């Protein structure tokens, strides 16, 4: 069997790194051949979210588009086409349509509410409504939580839930005694798109700091954040330091809005904090409610007072941090590890390719 994987990003993109690439060694072990085809190159991805360089971005886009069109012919030599998010970033699902007409079985995998309308002209170019057409044309659909399974069952009955999973042999708790003993580090790891949710907690951090001194570590925000009177460490995200950054904090925070976007995704930052034994305080929304047992393996919060109270509890008690961190790690080992979910991933591919 040969599988053609079409993904939007290179390895630097966390979505296909965790939804697709980390499963590939399991395919090799099962004697399944595969070809991985990202739309963006590493060079394109490195400038895509930065301002300017429009000429270079345009050149890269046309190069990527040409290579993606060639993938239609590559599919002829494969038994299954696995599409993560979309085959092409603009317009209708014409590439998926070609595969469908060629009777190539499609496995469609995604996370995030990519079906939601966009603002302005981007809605026209991105054409998010194509999402439902891709679901209909697919032989099997992989979603990240039960909410999306129920949501999409009217369009396709062959749906499997595989939460975004993590390699627990890579994401390990830091060595015993390596914690920040004198000053607690509260950490947030994200991107420029989710930074506003963290900035909404500025008053929370100021009020906590009156009682408890701490360091706020921000990784991947894309801009330098300052909060009056608080020691803030800003660091660019890098793949090489991904695990180290999670291990370097004492308390993880994950604020997010209670909207359709949150309902459609795996709250992966929650899982990453828990995987390294870091107790986390997260918004009481979406699948966070399925992962966190409040006060057992983490904390769920809704209001400002709860953010202050629960972060303060963890700051005041190192044993509480340790115990909740251990419970979080156990939750990930039982439900969200790569080892646990790889069998479902392989089973789908074998079934569709049979």
Buried (B, 14 or more C-beta within 10 A) or exposed (E): BBBBBBBBBBBBBBBBBBBBBBBBEBBEEEEBEBBBBBBBBEEBBEBBEEEEEEEEBEEBBEBBBEBBEEBBEBBEEBBBBBBBBBBBBEEEBEBBBBBBEEEBBBBBBBBBBBBEEEEEEEEEEBBBEBBBBBBBBBBBBBBBBEBBBEBBEEBBEBBBBBBBBBBBEEBBBBEEEEBBEEEBBBBBBBEEEBBEBBEEBBEBBBBBBEEBBBBBBBBBBBEEBEBEEBEEEBBEBEEEBBBEBBBBBBBBBBBBBEEBBBBBBBBBBBBBBBBBBBBBBBBBBBBBBBBBBBEEBBBBBEEEEBBBBBBBBBBEEEEBBBBBBBBBBEBBBEBBBBEBBBEBBBEBBBBBBE
